Amino acid sequence: MPPNTSKTHRTSHPPGTQRHRPRKPTPAVVVKAPNSKEHGQSCEDCKEVGPSDKNKIRWKHRNPQPVWRAPPMIRPSFDSMFDLSQVVTVDTSHARSNIDVVRMCVRDLHWKEFPFGRKDMGPCDIYWHGSSFFDNLDIHSGKINKFPGMGDVTRKINLCRTLDLIREIYPDEYDFYPQSWFLPHQFHEFAAEVTMMRKKCRHRSPRPTFIVKPDDGCQGDGIYLIKDPSDYIIGHKCHIVQQYLSSPFLLEGFKFDLRVYVVIVSLKPLKIYLCKEGLARFCTLPYQEPRYRNIKESYMHLTNYSLNKHSQGYIHTDMGDTGSKRTMTSVFRKLDSLGYDSQAVWREIENVIVKTLLAISPELQVEYHSVFPKGKTDTTCSCFQILGFDILLLDDLKPMLLEINAQPSLRIDYEAEIKPGITKHIPSAIDEEVKKAVVKETMLLVAPEDKIRPKTVKKASGRRKSRQSSVYSSQSTTSSNGWFSPISFHYNHDNQESITQTSDTLNIPDSNGNQSPVLEIPGLPLCDITQANPSTIPEAEKKLYEIYPEPHNSKYEPLTILDRVAAIFTHCLGCRGTLRMGPTGFRMFTRRCHLNSGCFTNAAIDILFIELQRKWSFMNPDRTAGLCFHGFVDAFYEIARRKFRSTCKLDSVKYMIEYCETNLKFGKHSVSRNLPNVLKAEKKLNTLKSLHHMSPQRLSPQRLSPQRLSPQRGRTYFFSDSKS
């Protein structure tokens, strides 16, 4: 059968072959010079060009003129131009909603971003997580922007319980948050307290109002106001009920709160930075005291942005001093114009923030110890975190702590409905101004110093220096702000070997005649670091400043007493990576600290453990056996009250800490000469007993001054003076 010769027929060709005809070999081309008239093979102006050089000839007007083009401009990639060991690397593969502002800051700083992680599985300097510390478990070095357990530590119930524990020994220092109850666990206590309040304010109206918040809620979800305990909706969630602050400070008739950004750079030692700029979030309905007719008006009583943005009265604006979201400094300027002292208000806010972080720091250390035990050497990770404090100003401008947000929103845009059912993300100038500065300066605080510190550079001399200046043009390589962008470098491939390094140091004088260091990148022009380095921010333009430990270290030093309790707790846990102390560990703690003698027997210790474990069961939704850190602190207080009886609870706790540290040979009492007064008295008692064979009842109290023993048998100490 003859083959089909129609046009639709396509012959198959073997793979790797082409259907068209092979090209003929290109003959040599003789190109004449434009000014020559007679040419021959011996003419010096004629040139024979082969096929390999044909792409270097540009033909004009059908007249073959050899125009030799320069080699193509080479734009080196970032990795090939900069050594990763000399540039800060940031892993944003788990940044989630923070990716926009983080990427913007990385580009401004001219660092290297890895949006999908490093392909070579190498470490990065900074890991930015959007949710929690455990977003990426395969990290062995670098800085992570989340602390382990921070989300649990700052939850509403846990935070208020922490503040309640430290308020038991410092009642005057921690009065900046409202009275709280945990429901449904403390429902009967809450109902009894409401009854007492009504009796006290029987002739006053209106009645006290309470606000109910879910423990794991966010963005204002599930929050409502009640007047009576019977209005509480019992569900499967745990709630916190606080006394509603019904007398807030108003601006233009609207209630507002302040979002203050705080950065914890390190935990041991604790370093806290505060941002000078923040956000002021306003309600969208004029404020009125809560009554039954307006108690359900969320736009009047709740300042959450996620709620008020759906209100018809919400005003989006790019001006920092108007609208429903403003800058914090604009509010302070408004306070100054009204005759108030905004600096005094800001100092009070600083005190609230430092005291709160000192209160949660011990529990955070326990969480950190469970992930990074003391003997763990296979990782060199460290953590930092940005926190959002919600502060409400009362009518007398006293700051009150509402809550701490462990994952504050860092979005720099907002959703706007351009058509019915169609929304669009629009950049927000106010959010970008505030949040970008926080993120950028935080990254500079935690970045490796050897990679952002200005370096002394090398000078090219003689012939090579002149060749360098003739090859490069500063106008074509510098950006608008004077910094050399990695993408804007163009250089001649033929002359790139002419740039070499020498051992001389180059200092360029500035306009005032001072010598300033400059930076030289191999194969690139010199640039001034002090004027062009984006990692250098002038002091006047910095938004973050340190508030702890400097300059108020001595002022807050007494408030760090629970840090020593946390150290004792982690020292006696026994198992690595655990957060709870079981009955065996608790019994071992009392035995090692010599607490199970005299007024405490092993049976009494076991009963105390069972009672406290039952008391703190609402803080243990997983039903894990053992006492949490809060339960251990509660037990510590109870043992101190029984063993070291004093008129001041703080003194009993201090003596208990010294007693335990000495018996454990732990902390500053690891050396025997650093014995507290309590153990000195006990040691003197044992010496007298061995010398005179006397019982404790027959010893004179004056011989053991300033401590005196109780008449009953055992080692229970009484302190009549709180300063003894």
C-alpha angles and dihedrals in degrees: 000000000000116000118261109258098184121128092248091061113102120191117221118239127203115259114272095027129107127230096216125079119273115259120254117245111269111242123224114277123217110214118198126213114250096240100046122102106182120031136174139170090277094051112117092210092061120085132194113223122194131204093270092059097043093096089061094064123088114197120216128190093344088293110119106231119169106232107178109209122210117250113275117276110259119221105196118214120246093249094051094045098045128042109233088223088065101044130064112252123206126195110210098168091116100033094109111172092005093063096099099055094037092051091048091053093046091053093047090052092046093234128146119262125201106196092179100030127261114307092212089055090238122151124265127214096232130026115196114203123188100201118019145334092269096061088103118024097178096083122119103164141015135057121304120201094221132066117220110256096009091125091056094043093054097045112124100251095040093048094050092046090053092051090047091054095052092041088062089070098027104036095159096048098052105051097115100097130062126256111275141196130192115229140242088006095058099030095124092049089049093051092048092050092050090052090053091049092052091052091052094048098035093129094042128081143238105043119236116279127215132202122218119209128179113240095232097033126122139181092029094297115156097005119139140155128243136186099194132037089237089066091066112113109223112214141147093281129084116239138193119221119202133179107262114243098230098177107061125161110262131210116199087347095300131114117235142170134205126243105209119189118220128183124206104202097180138358102210101064097019112235120182128188125190127205117230091211128059143145133277113207117200132200117241099225125062111261124254129171111271114267133157092268095055103024091107096051100114093178089060102045106027122067098192112135092214089062103038095048088074092055120104089228095058112118120206113201139156091219113102097215101049138050133044094299118047139163118270093234090058089057091051090050088053090052090052091051089052091054100258126131105246093180091061090050091051092051090053090051089052090054092050092051096047094046092048094050091046087055096052095038096085093055090044089054090054090052091047091049091054091057098035107032119194094253096046109115103164094086137048098188123143131184143223132174144193114227131191117219117198109211126185121198117218123216089270089050093250109151116234124193113235101175146315120247112210091190106039115186112262096181115134097199139056137212119255126183106232094173133011105289094000120103131185132197110240123189115251115217094198094052092046093050094052105032098040091056091049094050095042096050091043090057090050090052094054100034117108109273094219090061099048099033114105111257131212110243141207132259127227112218139200120343096002091053091054091047090051092053092048095050100049132055117208093204093059096046105042123084127222095274095045096255118124109241115215091230096051098063114113122172140166112265092209093056101039091101090060092073108085136157129245132190096250122109119231124210118179117206115233128216091284094051095253121136113245126186120248133200125236120194114196108261093009136092124266121266133189113248100197092056103029109029108111090204089067114082119183115245092240091057098046116113099190123071133170118258099168137074088001131081098001102041096127092045094059099032095102090055092065093075094112090059087072090049089052090051090053090048094052091043091057099040092093098194119080117236096020128124101193134067114223127209092268092051092047092050090048090051092055092045095049091047092047092239096133096079132087110000093015125065127180090256092052090050092051092049091050091051093051093048094050093044089054091046093054097041091107088064090056109067092164091057092232114173118248142044120297121221092268090053090050091052089050090051089047090055092049094050090047090051092052099040102036107035112194140153089245122057092206092060092050090053092048092052090047092053093050091046093052095043092052095049091046090045085231134145118352090346094065086105114068095226092066095074118154120234092258094060092041088059091047092049091049090050092054090048093052092047092054093047101042101022090230130153122236091250093062095049117106115244090221090064091061099045132185088026123051128193126235118253091242121085114266140055105289114139128208124204118195094179119054091210095054 
